[in-house]
Amino acid sequence: MATTTTPHHRLTRKELREPDEFVSLVDAAGDYIVDHLPRVIAGAIGLLVLVLLGVGLHLYFNQQEQAAAEAFSSAGNVYDQKDYKTADGRFATLAAEYPGTSLGRLALLYLGDAYLAQNQFAPARDALQKFVDGDDRPTFRQLALLQLGVAYEGLGNPAEARKAYEQAAAIREGAQGRAELELARLTLRQGDKPGAIAIYQRFLREHPFDQERSVVTDALSQLGVAPAEPFATAKTIDLPAN
């Protein structure tokens, strides 16, 4: 009976080289790691430090925001009770201890307002100016500029007050109309009647439904000027007869 033999597969030179190349690659990688082990370890440690730093900063800022919120609530309660002396102390502490938080910056606006309520115009100006310089939120910035104008007026500096009102009036937020009225009032007080009239007329054109319209029309009447129409008069169109 014939013996069946399994065909023998001869390895080629290419196949013989492949294990050598693989072994050589592994050996090279091993040699690299051994030769550069301190650098590899340092890189891994550096990455771990960055991850831990990111987690730590996240937790830190969360803790800061929470603490600032609690301090702001405490200061806001006494502010609402019109205990401005206690409120200004708490807002000042909040602004000093948490300057990197949103509420820490906002505390400066409330601090300035608390000072104004006590007719302390110089510290009010300083707090409000610091807020304006460090916060770009339009709504709060507009309110701070309005109060800054009040502080400058209290300090007898109408030129700076006018600048503050002009900046507030240029911001298209909810207090824009109020800023324009304050600017018109101050402009008239400075003896610039045409300038005040122009501001009042612009107010009537741009704020047709504002509740202060009656105040403005009365002011213009006292100045001997007819109020501007809020809308352009519609033109009638004659249709051709059929």
Secondary structure, DSSP 8 states (H G I E B T S, - for coil): ------------HHHHHHHHHHHHHHHHHHHHHHHTHHHHHHHHHHHHHHHHHHHHHHHHHHHHHHHHHHHHHHHHHHHHTT-HHHHHHHHHHHHHH-TTSHHHHHHHHHHHHHHHHTT-HHHHHHHHHHHHHH---HHHHHHHHHHHHHHHHHTT-HHHHHHHHHHHHTS-STTHHHHHHHHHHHHHHTT-HHHHHHHHHHHHHH-TT-TTHHHHHHHHHHTT-----SS-----------
